[in-house]
């Protein structure tokens, strides 16, 4: 089986980039998408993806936590580099009203600006949303038919899941699904169509059971996948094949 972790932060991993890639490949995680989150990390994220391409790809985007530092220059940097073979999406973008590390209006402005970049460039997006479901859906509706992508590390309501699917977005599941208090998320996983689901780590965050308490790493995506396959009532091999197909469709630049 050959997996893809569609969302990890390789530049944040304590074990180091090279070791984390090697450890992932040793357990069958053959492709990783590493994520840009703010203007300061974009050069490093690009450097990692360029160096390890075609095993590693990247996204470029300004996370809602950093919405207050989004500028036209940051947007131009993102747009100027989307044509590179290793850059597969705009992200991580979206809204986060749980931490409110940036003012909400500035988050919305940055989100819309980056959705416009994705629309112009015909690139998918990786979206972060937490405690901001109505505003997230409102903005997604503004770009319906122009932008597609993935709601990453989904932890929202069934309403958000159905709205996202109806608007053409896929849903990515992280290690949160393995947590004891994640019954509602496990029920949502059961209703997501097989051809619209992805798995990810969001490493170094949210390590799945049985690795809870450790720093997450792309190699651990298999633990999340095992539970997702069980919830979907299919074999691990079938889930592996389907999520690979889903990733190749969503991120057509990826070479397998």
Order of alpha helices (4+ residues) and beta strands (2+ residues): beta-alpha-beta-alpha-beta-alpha-beta-alpha-beta-alpha-beta-alpha-beta-alpha-beta-alpha-alpha
